[in-house]
Amino acid sequence: MLVPISNKTSLKKNFPQSLRILHTEASTGWGGQEIRILNEAEGMRSRGHVIFILADPESKLLRMANI
């Protein structure tokens, strides 16, 4: 399931071009990799990029991304 974690694309002055970034994860569990994906996604979103996460619909990663 492909889920955008933000539809906002407000750009910062230091980042003049917005990117669309796709993170993929096959695991349905919760651990270091999934936490890293969420941390990176939030950091990139705060810089004005649009982030998508492609993961199993039952994964904890998608549940946490949708909070």
Protein Blocks (a to p, Z undefined) as FASTA:
>chain_A
ZZdfbfcfcdcfklmbccddddddfbfbdcfklmmmmmmmmmmmmnopacdddddfkbmk
lmmmmZZ
